[in-house]
Amino acid sequence: MESICKLRVLNVLRYGDNLVAIPSFMLHTLHNLEKLNVRRCGSVKEVVQLEELVDEESHAMALAKLREVQLHDLPELTHLWKENFKRGPRFQNLETLEVWNCDRLISLVPSSVTFQNLATLDVWSCGSLVNLQPPSTAKSLVQLKNLKVGGSNMMKEVVSGGGGEATDEIAFCKLEHIALVCLANLTSFCSGGYTFNIPILGPCSSGRMPEDESFLSRLLNHTKARESSYGR
């Protein structure tokens, strides 16, 4: 048990018929975990099980030191944890999140999740995603430098709509690279009424598309110029 408490890197590969990558009884012992890699687990439906974490402190402590998460080739994954557990891990130290080839994933994270230190968000071939993230999560991405989204034919917008005023700003001030590739049904960056501050695209006002077609056009033209291929 002591050795598990000191664990900094956890690789979960080909995990048989298990439905959960990290069961709740393990979360109490993974306080020092910094990197989580879950790959080629054909039956995993959720990454973290939260049923036995009953208090606020337990949710806050769960995986609090994680810096990098890689979720690759998980065909049955639908969510990181069950949606009724909105007070999941806070991921306050997470810097890199990669989610590849998770075709049944319907939600990246609940709206309560924030990513204050996330620098790289890379989502590829998650065909059931209609949007990438809610506005509340997008607002927290103040450190985001690399945004890559591709191979999701059902995705209609990057940031989900649902309210928002022109005075509500979502800023990606540190964004250096953006790639939107093979998103056949992408019609807007955000259908809400938010103002977006993305310096690498130049001045932008409303996030409403397709009403603000010039914004989306500039966004797509910029990504095509900067990223001719996704680099797989």
Accessible surface in RSA format (square Angstrom, percent):
REM  Atomic radii and reference values for relative SASA: ProtOr
REM  Chains: A
REM  Algorithm: Lee & Richards
REM  Probe-radius: 1.40
REM  Slices: 20
REM RES _ NUM      All-atoms   Total-Side   Main-Chain    Non-polar    All polar
REM                ABS   REL    ABS   REL    ABS   REL    ABS   REL    ABS   REL
RES MET A   1   154.24  79.9 114.78  76.0  39.46  94.0 114.50  97.3  39.74  52.7
RES GLU A   2   122.50  70.3 113.65  86.0   8.84  21.1  49.92  96.6  72.58  59.3
RES SER A   3    83.08  70.2  70.57  94.2  12.52  28.8  52.28 111.3  30.80  43.1
RES ILE A   4    65.39  37.2  64.06  47.7   1.33   3.2  65.36  47.1   0.03   0.1
RES CYS A   5    47.93  36.3  47.25  52.7   0.69   1.6  20.63  52.3  27.31  29.4
RES LYS A   6   135.38  66.0 123.89  76.0  11.49  27.4  79.73  71.8  55.66  59.3
RES LEU A   7    60.32  33.6  56.28  40.3   4.04  10.2  60.12  42.2   0.19   0.5
RES ARG A   8   130.48  54.8 126.93  64.7   3.55   8.4  43.89  60.0  86.59  52.5
RES VAL A   9    75.09  49.4  62.80  56.9  12.29  29.6  62.80  54.6  12.29  33.3
RES LEU A  10    28.32  15.8  27.67  19.8   0.65   1.6  28.32  19.9   0.00   0.0
RES ASN A  11    84.74  58.4  60.06  58.0  24.69  59.4  11.74  28.3  73.00  70.6
RES VAL A  12    14.41   9.5  11.49  10.4   2.92   7.0  14.41  12.5   0.00   0.0
RES LEU A  13    98.19  54.7  76.88  55.0  21.32  53.6  76.88  54.0  21.32  57.4
RES ARG A  14   167.15  70.2 144.88  73.9  22.27  53.0  58.33  79.7 108.82  66.0
RES TYR A  15    76.23  35.6  72.84  41.4   3.39   8.8  46.72  35.1  29.50  36.4
RES GLY A  16    50.87  62.7   0.00   N/A  50.87  62.7  39.93 109.6  10.95  24.5
RES ASP A  17   128.29  89.9 111.43 110.9  16.86  39.9  35.27  83.0  93.02  92.8
RES ASN A  18    65.88  45.4  59.13  57.1   6.75  16.3   8.07  19.4  57.81  55.9
RES LEU A  19    98.68  55.0  94.04  67.3   4.64  11.7  94.04  66.0   4.64  12.5
RES VAL A  20    22.81  15.0  18.45  16.7   4.36  10.5  18.45  16.0   4.36  11.8
RES ALA A  21     3.97   3.6   0.00   0.0   3.97   9.0   0.00   0.0   3.97  10.5
RES ILE A  22     0.10   0.1   0.10   0.1   0.00   0.0   0.10   0.1   0.00   0.0
RES PRO A  23    22.48  16.4  22.48  20.5   0.00   0.0  22.48  18.6   0.00   0.0
RES SER A  24     2.74   2.3   2.74   3.7   0.01   0.0   0.00   0.0   2.74   3.8
RES PHE A  25   134.99  67.5 126.37  78.3   8.62  22.4 127.00  77.0   7.99  22.9
RES MET A  26    42.39  22.0  41.45  27.4   0.94   2.2  26.76  22.8  15.63  20.7
RES LEU A  27     1.77   1.0   0.77   0.6   1.00   2.5   0.93   0.6   0.84   2.3
RES HIS A  28    90.33  49.4  78.18  54.3  12.15  31.1  51.31  52.9  39.01  45.4
RES THR A  29    17.76  12.6  16.98  17.2   0.78   1.9  15.81  21.2   1.95   2.9
RES LEU A  30     0.21   0.1   0.00   0.0   0.21   0.5   0.03   0.0   0.18   0.5
RES HIS A  31    68.04  37.2  65.69  45.7   2.36   6.0  49.48  51.0  18.57  21.6
RES ASN A  32    39.75  27.4  39.74  38.4   0.01   0.0   1.27   3.0  38.49  37.2
RES LEU A  33     0.19   0.1   0.00   0.0   0.19   0.5   0.00   0.0   0.19   0.5
RES GLU A  34    53.87  30.9  53.29  40.3   0.58   1.4   6.64  12.9  47.23  38.6
RES LYS A  35    67.44  32.9  67.44  41.4   0.00   0.0  20.33  18.3  47.10  50.2
RES LEU A  36     2.24   1.2   2.24   1.6   0.00   0.0   2.24   1.6   0.00   0.0
RES ASN A  37    17.42  12.0  17.42  16.8   0.00   0.0   0.00   0.0  17.42  16.8
RES VAL A  38     0.00   0.0   0.00   0.0   0.00   0.0   0.00   0.0   0.00   0.0
RES ARG A  39    75.31  31.6  75.31  38.4   0.00   0.0  14.49  19.8  60.82  36.9
RES ARG A  40   138.70  58.2 126.67  64.6  12.02  28.6  30.53  41.7 108.17  65.6
RES CYS A  41     0.60   0.5   0.40   0.4   0.20   0.5   0.60   1.5   0.00   0.0
RES GLY A  42    44.69  55.1   0.00   N/A  44.69  55.1  28.23  77.5  16.47  36.9
RES SER A  43    29.04  24.5  26.26  35.1   2.78   6.4   7.46  15.9  21.58  30.2
RES VAL A  44     0.32   0.2   0.32   0.3   0.00   0.0   0.32   0.3   0.00   0.0
RES LYS A  45    98.20  47.9  98.20  60.3   0.00   0.0  42.39  38.2  55.81  59.4
RES GLU A  46    11.59   6.7  11.59   8.8   0.00   0.0   1.34   2.6  10.24   8.4
RES VAL A  47     3.17   2.1   3.17   2.9   0.00   0.0   3.17   2.8   0.00   0.0
RES VAL A  48     3.18   2.1   3.18   2.9   0.00   0.0   3.18   2.8   0.00   0.0
RES GLN A  49    50.00  28.0  50.00  36.5   0.00   0.0   0.48   1.0  49.52  37.6
RES LEU A  50     2.07   1.2   0.40   0.3   1.67   4.2   0.40   0.3   1.67   4.5
RES GLU A  51    67.45  38.7  49.81  37.7  17.63  42.0  44.85  86.8  22.59  18.4
RES GLU A  52   109.45  62.8  93.28  70.6  16.17  38.5  35.25  68.2  74.20  60.6
RES LEU A  53     6.07   3.4   2.45   1.8   3.62   9.1   3.05   2.1   3.02   8.1
RES VAL A  54   120.59  79.3  94.02  85.1  26.57  64.0  99.84  86.7  20.75  56.3
RES ASP A  55    65.58  45.9  61.03  60.7   4.55  10.8  40.14  94.5  25.44  25.4
RES GLU A  56    88.11  50.6  84.66  64.0   3.45   8.2  49.69  96.1  38.42  31.4
RES GLU A  57   126.15  72.4 119.74  90.6   6.41  15.3  42.17  81.6  83.98  68.6
RES SER A  58    26.11  22.1  17.50  23.4   8.61  19.8   7.30  15.6  18.81  26.4
RES HIS A  59     6.71   3.7   6.70   4.7   0.01   0.0   5.03   5.2   1.68   2.0
RES ALA A  60    19.35  17.8  17.41  26.9   1.94   4.4  17.50  24.6   1.85   4.9
RES MET A  61    86.91  45.0  86.52  57.3   0.40   0.9  55.23  47.0  31.68  42.0
RES ALA A  62     1.82   1.7   0.46   0.7   1.36   3.1   1.82   2.6   0.00   0.0
RES LEU A  63     0.61   0.3   0.36   0.3   0.25   0.6   0.53   0.4   0.08   0.2
RES ALA A  64    13.74  12.6  13.49  20.8   0.25   0.6  13.49  19.0   0.25   0.7
RES LYS A  65   100.22  48.9  97.80  60.0   2.42   5.8  59.93  53.9  40.28  42.9
RES LEU A  66     0.86   0.5   0.69   0.5   0.17   0.4   0.69   0.5   0.17   0.5
RES ARG A  67   111.60  46.9 110.61  56.4   1.00   2.4  19.53  26.7  92.07  55.8
RES GLU A  68    46.25  26.6  46.25  35.0   0.00   0.0   7.09  13.7  39.16  32.0
RES VAL A  69     5.24   3.4   5.24   4.7   0.00   0.0   5.24   4.5   0.00   0.0
RES GLN A  70    21.51  12.0  21.51  15.7   0.00   0.0   0.00   0.0  21.51  16.3
RES LEU A  71     0.00   0.0   0.00   0.0   0.00   0.0   0.00   0.0   0.00   0.0
RES HIS A  72     5.13   2.8   5.13   3.6   0.00   0.0   3.14   3.2   1.99   2.3
RES ASP A  73    48.93  34.3  45.39  45.2   3.53   8.4  17.44  41.0  31.49  31.4
RES LEU A  74     0.00   0.0   0.00   0.0   0.00   0.0   0.00   0.0   0.00   0.0
RES PRO A  75    63.35  46.2  60.05  54.7   3.30  12.0  61.21  50.5   2.15  13.3
RES GLU A  76    44.55  25.6  44.02  33.3   0.53   1.3  12.10  23.4  32.45  26.5
RES LEU A  77     0.00   0.0   0.00   0.0   0.00   0.0   0.00   0.0   0.00   0.0
RES THR A  78    33.65  23.9  33.65  34.1   0.00   0.0  30.23  40.6   3.42   5.2
RES HIS A  79    34.55  18.9  34.55  24.0   0.00   0.0  30.32  31.3   4.23   4.9
RES LEU A  80     9.20   5.1   7.79   5.6   1.42   3.6   7.79   5.5   1.42   3.8
RES TRP A  81     3.62   1.5   0.44   0.2   3.18   7.5   0.44   0.2   3.18   5.2
RES LYS A  82    87.75  42.8  86.46  53.0   1.29   3.1  40.21  36.2  47.54  50.6
RES GLU A  83    89.35  51.3  83.64  63.3   5.70  13.6  37.27  72.1  52.08  42.5
RES ASN A  84   116.56  80.4  81.01  78.3  35.55  85.6  46.26 111.3  70.30  67.9
RES PHE A  85    45.15  22.6  41.04  25.4   4.12  10.7  45.15  27.4   0.00   0.0
RES LYS A  86   132.29  64.5 128.77  79.0   3.52   8.4  71.96  64.8  60.34  64.3
RES ARG A  87   114.73  48.2 106.92  54.5   7.81  18.6  56.26  76.9  58.46  35.4
RES GLY A  88     6.74   8.3   0.00   N/A   6.74   8.3   0.00   0.0   6.74  15.1
RES PRO A  89     1.20   0.9   0.00   0.0   1.20   4.4   0.00   0.0   1.20   7.5
RES ARG A  90   115.65  48.6 111.01  56.6   4.64  11.1  38.06  52.0  77.60  47.0
RES PHE A  91     7.09   3.5   6.78   4.2   0.31   0.8   7.09   4.3   0.00   0.0
RES GLN A  92    61.16  34.2  60.72  44.4   0.44   1.1  30.44  64.8  30.72  23.3
RES ASN A  93    59.21  40.8  57.06  55.1   2.16   5.2   8.42  20.3  50.79  49.1
RES LEU A  94     1.66   0.9   1.64   1.2   0.02   0.1   1.64   1.2   0.02   0.1
RES GLU A  95    62.23  35.7  62.21  47.1   0.01   0.0  13.07  25.3  49.16  40.1
RES THR A  96    30.85  21.9  30.85  31.3   0.00   0.0   8.70  11.7  22.15  33.5
RES LEU A  97     2.72   1.5   2.72   1.9   0.00   0.0   2.72   1.9   0.00   0.0
RES GLU A  98    28.38  16.3  28.38  21.5   0.00   0.0   0.00   0.0  28.38  23.2
RES VAL A  99     0.00   0.0   0.00   0.0   0.00   0.0   0.00   0.0   0.00   0.0
RES TRP A 100    54.17  21.7  54.17  26.2   0.00   0.0  54.17  28.9   0.00   0.0
RES ASN A 101    60.42  41.7  53.74  51.9   6.67  16.1  16.86  40.6  43.56  42.1
RES CYS A 102     0.00   0.0   0.00   0.0   0.00   0.0   0.00   0.0   0.00   0.0
RES ASP A 103    83.22  58.3  82.56  82.2   0.66   1.6  26.37  62.1  56.85  56.7
RES ARG A 104   133.26  56.0 131.59  67.1   1.67   4.0  29.41  40.2 103.84  62.9
RES LEU A 105     0.00   0.0   0.00   0.0   0.00   0.0   0.00   0.0   0.00   0.0
RES ILE A 106    99.78  56.8  79.78  59.4  20.00  48.2  79.83  57.5  19.95  54.1
RES SER A 107    32.15  27.2  27.52  36.7   4.63  10.7  16.28  34.7  15.88  22.2
RES LEU A 108     4.90   2.7   1.47   1.0   3.44   8.6   1.47   1.0   3.44   9.3
RES VAL A 109     5.80   3.8   0.17   0.2   5.63  13.6   1.42   1.2   4.38  11.9
RES PRO A 110    24.61  17.9  15.33  14.0   9.29  33.8  24.61  20.3   0.00   0.0
RES SER A 111    65.71  55.5  55.79  74.5   9.92  22.9  25.45  54.2  40.26  56.4
RES SER A 112    64.72  54.7  31.83  42.5  32.89  75.8  42.15  89.8  22.57  31.6
RES VAL A 113     5.11   3.4   2.18   2.0   2.92   7.0   5.11   4.4   0.00   0.0
RES THR A 114    48.14  34.2  46.87  47.5   1.27   3.0  34.34  46.1  13.80  20.9
RES PHE A 115     2.24   1.1   2.24   1.4   0.00   0.0   2.24   1.4   0.00   0.0
RES GLN A 116    82.18  46.0  80.62  58.9   1.56   3.7  40.00  85.1  42.18  32.0
RES ASN A 117    63.04  43.5  59.01  57.0   4.02   9.7   8.45  20.3  54.59  52.8
RES LEU A 118     0.00   0.0   0.00   0.0   0.00   0.0   0.00   0.0   0.00   0.0
RES ALA A 119    27.16  25.0  27.16  41.9   0.00   0.0  27.16  38.3   0.00   0.0
RES THR A 120    31.29  22.3  31.29  31.7   0.00   0.0  17.97  24.1  13.32  20.1
RES LEU A 121     1.04   0.6   0.80   0.6   0.24   0.6   0.80   0.6   0.24   0.7
RES ASP A 122    10.40   7.3  10.40  10.3   0.00   0.0   0.02   0.0  10.38  10.3
RES VAL A 123     0.00   0.0   0.00   0.0   0.00   0.0   0.00   0.0   0.00   0.0
RES TRP A 124    44.09  17.7  44.09  21.3   0.00   0.0  30.86  16.5  13.23  21.5
RES SER A 125    31.94  27.0  31.67  42.3   0.28   0.6   2.64   5.6  29.30  41.1
RES CYS A 126     0.00   0.0   0.00   0.0   0.00   0.0   0.00   0.0   0.00   0.0
RES GLY A 127    16.25  20.0   0.00   N/A  16.25  20.0  12.54  34.4   3.71   8.3
RES SER A 128    31.08  26.3  26.29  35.1   4.79  11.0   5.68  12.1  25.40  35.6
RES LEU A 129     0.60   0.3   0.60   0.4   0.00   0.0   0.60   0.4   0.00   0.0
RES VAL A 130    63.34  41.7  61.91  56.0   1.43   3.5  61.91  53.8   1.43   3.9
RES ASN A 131    45.24  31.2  41.18  39.8   4.06   9.8   0.09   0.2  45.15  43.6
RES LEU A 132     1.74   1.0   0.00   0.0   1.74   4.4   0.00   0.0   1.74   4.7
RES GLN A 133     2.82   1.6   1.35   1.0   1.47   3.5   1.82   3.9   1.00   0.8
RES PRO A 134    23.43  17.1  23.27  21.2   0.16   0.6  23.40  19.3   0.03   0.2
RES PRO A 135    17.99  13.1  17.99  16.4   0.00   0.0  17.99  14.9   0.00   0.0
RES SER A 136    50.35  42.5  39.72  53.0  10.63  24.5  42.97  91.5   7.37  10.3
RES THR A 137     0.39   0.3   0.39   0.4   0.00   0.0   0.39   0.5   0.00   0.0
RES ALA A 138     0.00   0.0   0.00   0.0   0.00   0.0   0.00   0.0   0.00   0.0
RES LYS A 139    90.79  44.3  75.45  46.3  15.34  36.5  38.94  35.0  51.85  55.2
RES SER A 140    14.33  12.1   5.82   7.8   8.51  19.6  13.97  29.7   0.36   0.5
RES LEU A 141     0.39   0.2   0.04   0.0   0.35   0.9   0.04   0.0   0.35   0.9
RES VAL A 142    74.74  49.2  68.84  62.3   5.90  14.2  70.38  61.1   4.36  11.8
RES GLN A 143    58.62  32.8  58.40  42.7   0.23   0.5   9.96  21.2  48.66  36.9
RES LEU A 144     0.38   0.2   0.00   0.0   0.38   1.0   0.00   0.0   0.38   1.0
RES LYS A 145    85.50  41.7  85.50  52.5   0.00   0.0  29.21  26.3  56.28  60.0
RES ASN A 146    38.90  26.8  38.86  37.6   0.04   0.1   4.03   9.7  34.86  33.7
RES LEU A 147     0.01   0.0   0.01   0.0   0.00   0.0   0.01   0.0   0.00   0.0
RES LYS A 148    60.68  29.6  60.68  37.2   0.00   0.0  11.77  10.6  48.91  52.1
RES VAL A 149     0.00   0.0   0.00   0.0   0.00   0.0   0.00   0.0   0.00   0.0
RES GLY A 150     0.00   0.0   0.00   N/A   0.00   0.0   0.00   0.0   0.00   0.0
RES GLY A 151    22.36  27.6   0.00   N/A  22.36  27.6  11.57  31.8  10.78  24.1
RES SER A 152     0.00   0.0   0.00   0.0   0.00   0.0   0.00   0.0   0.00   0.0
RES ASN A 153    90.49  62.4  89.49  86.5   0.99   2.4  21.95  52.8  68.54  66.2
RES MET A 154   101.55  52.6  97.52  64.5   4.03   9.6  78.75  66.9  22.80  30.2
RES MET A 155     0.00   0.0   0.00   0.0   0.00   0.0   0.00   0.0   0.00   0.0
RES LYS A 156   117.69  57.4 117.58  72.1   0.11   0.3  60.17  54.2  57.52  61.3
RES GLU A 157    23.17  13.3  23.17  17.5   0.00   0.0   3.62   7.0  19.55  16.0
RES VAL A 158     0.00   0.0   0.00   0.0   0.00   0.0   0.00   0.0   0.00   0.0
RES VAL A 159     0.00   0.0   0.00   0.0   0.00   0.0   0.00   0.0   0.00   0.0
RES SER A 160    20.31  17.2  20.31  27.1   0.00   0.0  13.88  29.6   6.44   9.0
RES GLY A 161    18.38  22.7   0.00   N/A  18.38  22.7   5.02  13.8  13.36  29.9
RES GLY A 162    68.24  84.2   0.00   N/A  68.24  84.2  39.98 109.7  28.27  63.3
RES GLY A 163    53.37  65.8   0.00   N/A  53.37  65.8  39.14 107.4  14.23  31.9
RES GLY A 164    18.85  23.2   0.00   N/A  18.85  23.2   2.17   6.0  16.68  37.3
RES GLU A 165   117.29  67.3 116.08  87.8   1.22   2.9  39.71  76.8  77.59  63.3
RES ALA A 166    72.16  66.3  58.65  90.5  13.51  30.7  58.86  82.9  13.30  35.2
RES THR A 167   127.67  90.8  95.84  97.2  31.84  75.9  87.21 117.1  40.47  61.2
RES ASP A 168    48.96  34.3  44.76  44.6   4.20   9.9   4.78  11.2  44.18  44.1
RES GLU A 169    92.73  53.2  73.22  55.4  19.51  46.5  20.31  39.3  72.42  59.1
RES ILE A 170     0.18   0.1   0.00   0.0   0.18   0.4   0.18   0.1   0.00   0.0
RES ALA A 171    23.84  21.9  19.02  29.3   4.83  11.0  19.02  26.8   4.83  12.8
RES PHE A 172     0.55   0.3   0.23   0.1   0.32   0.8   0.55   0.3   0.00   0.0
RES CYS A 173    68.49  51.8  50.44  56.3  18.05  42.4  26.13  66.2  42.37  45.7
RES LYS A 174    99.77  48.7  91.03  55.9   8.73  20.8  62.37  56.1  37.40  39.8
RES LEU A 175     3.40   1.9   0.00   0.0   3.40   8.5   0.00   0.0   3.40   9.1
RES GLU A 176    85.10  48.9  81.70  61.8   3.40   8.1  28.58  55.3  56.52  46.1
RES HIS A 177    69.13  37.8  68.97  47.9   0.16   0.4  44.52  45.9  24.61  28.6
RES ILE A 178     0.30   0.2   0.07   0.1   0.23   0.6   0.25   0.2   0.06   0.2
RES ALA A 179     0.87   0.8   0.85   1.3   0.02   0.0   0.85   1.2   0.02   0.0
RES LEU A 180    15.50   8.6   0.62   0.4  14.89  37.4   0.68   0.5  14.82  39.9
RES VAL A 181    32.12  21.1  28.75  26.0   3.36   8.1  32.12  27.9   0.00   0.0
RES CYS A 182    82.84  62.7  57.96  64.6  24.88  58.5  26.93  68.2  55.92  60.3
RES LEU A 183    21.26  11.8   3.66   2.6  17.60  44.2   4.18   2.9  17.08  46.0
RES ALA A 184    86.35  79.4  43.59  67.3  42.76  97.3  57.47  80.9  28.88  76.5
RES ASN A 185    75.99  52.4  72.20  69.8   3.79   9.1  10.13  24.4  65.85  63.7
RES LEU A 186    20.98  11.7   3.79   2.7  17.19  43.2   3.79   2.7  17.19  46.3
RES THR A 187    75.41  53.6  71.10  72.1   4.30  10.3  59.35  79.7  16.06  24.3
RES SER A 188     4.26   3.6   4.26   5.7   0.00   0.0   1.14   2.4   3.11   4.4
RES PHE A 189     0.04   0.0   0.04   0.0   0.00   0.0   0.04   0.0   0.00   0.0
RES CYS A 190     0.00   0.0   0.00   0.0   0.00   0.0   0.00   0.0   0.00   0.0
RES SER A 191    54.64  46.2  41.86  55.9  12.79  29.5  30.16  64.2  24.48  34.3
RES GLY A 192     3.60   4.4   0.00   N/A   3.60   4.4   3.60   9.9   0.00   0.0
RES GLY A 193     5.75   7.1   0.00   N/A   5.75   7.1   3.64  10.0   2.11   4.7
RES TYR A 194    15.04   7.0  15.04   8.6   0.00   0.0   0.63   0.5  14.40  17.8
RES THR A 195    30.85  21.9  30.85  31.3   0.00   0.0  24.36  32.7   6.48   9.8
RES PHE A 196     0.86   0.4   0.00   0.0   0.86   2.2   0.00   0.0   0.86   2.5
RES ASN A 197    52.62  36.3  48.51  46.9   4.11   9.9   9.50  22.9  43.12  41.7
RES ILE A 198     1.53   0.9   0.00   0.0   1.53   3.7   0.13   0.1   1.39   3.8
RES PRO A 199    70.91  51.7  46.78  42.6  24.13  87.7  55.28  45.6  15.63  97.1
RES ILE A 200    51.54  29.3  26.61  19.8  24.94  60.1  35.45  25.5  16.10  43.7
RES LEU A 201    17.28   9.6   2.52   1.8  14.76  37.1   7.28   5.1  10.00  26.9
RES GLY A 202    29.12  35.9   0.00   N/A  29.12  35.9  24.70  67.8   4.42   9.9
RES PRO A 203   129.18  94.1 111.08 101.3  18.10  65.8 123.69 102.1   5.49  34.1
RES CYS A 204    24.66  18.7   0.77   0.9  23.89  56.1   3.79   9.6  20.87  22.5
RES SER A 205    75.26  63.6  70.58  94.2   4.68  10.8  47.03 100.1  28.23  39.6
RES SER A 206    33.76  28.5  32.24  43.0   1.52   3.5  30.65  65.3   3.11   4.4
RES GLY A 207     0.00   0.0   0.00   N/A   0.00   0.0   0.00   0.0   0.00   0.0
RES ARG A 208   111.07  46.6 110.99  56.6   0.08   0.2  25.31  34.6  85.76  52.0
RES MET A 209     5.14   2.7   0.00   0.0   5.14  12.2   0.00   0.0   5.14   6.8
RES PRO A 210    80.07  58.4  77.97  71.1   2.10   7.6  78.15  64.5   1.92  11.9
RES GLU A 211   135.00  77.5  96.96  73.4  38.04  90.6  64.31 124.4  70.69  57.7
RES ASP A 212    29.14  20.4  23.71  23.6   5.43  12.8  15.83  37.3  13.31  13.3
RES GLU A 213   115.38  66.2 111.39  84.3   3.99   9.5  35.89  69.4  79.48  64.9
RES SER A 214    65.43  55.3  56.71  75.7   8.72  20.1  46.56  99.1  18.87  26.4
RES PHE A 215     1.42   0.7   0.79   0.5   0.63   1.6   0.97   0.6   0.45   1.3
RES LEU A 216    21.29  11.9  21.29  15.2   0.00   0.0  21.29  15.0   0.00   0.0
RES SER A 217    53.40  45.1  46.74  62.4   6.67  15.4  28.53  60.8  24.87  34.8
RES ARG A 218    90.63  38.1  86.81  44.3   3.81   9.1  60.17  82.2  30.45  18.5
RES LEU A 219     0.00   0.0   0.00   0.0   0.00   0.0   0.00   0.0   0.00   0.0
RES LEU A 220    47.40  26.4  47.40  33.9   0.00   0.0  47.40  33.3   0.00   0.0
RES ASN A 221    86.85  59.9  81.11  78.4   5.74  13.8  24.73  59.5  62.12  60.0
RES HIS A 222    37.58  20.5  31.13  21.6   6.45  16.5  20.36  21.0  17.22  20.0
RES THR A 223     2.42   1.7   1.39   1.4   1.03   2.5   1.24   1.7   1.17   1.8
RES LYS A 224   142.13  69.3 129.08  79.2  13.05  31.1  81.74  73.6  60.38  64.3
RES ALA A 225    87.18  80.2  46.14  71.2  41.04  93.4  57.54  81.0  29.64  78.5
RES ARG A 226   109.30  45.9  82.33  42.0  26.98  64.2  31.39  42.9  77.91  47.2
RES GLU A 227    37.88  21.8  30.12  22.8   7.77  18.5   2.09   4.1  35.79  29.2
RES SER A 228   115.84  97.9  75.47 100.7  40.37  93.0  49.33 105.0  66.51  93.2
RES SER A 229    71.70  60.6  61.96  82.7   9.74  22.4  41.30  87.9  30.40  42.6
RES TYR A 230    17.09   8.0   5.73   3.3  11.36  29.6   6.97   5.2  10.12  12.5
RES GLY A 231    65.45  80.7   0.00   N/A  65.45  80.7  36.32  99.7  29.13  65.2
RES ARG A 232   131.65  55.3  62.54  31.9  69.12 164.6  77.30 105.6  54.35  32.9
END  Absolute sums over single chains surface
CHAIN  1 A    10632.2       8963.3       1668.9       5470.0       5162.2
END  Absolute sums over all chains
TOTAL         10632.2       8963.3       1668.9       5470.0       5162.2
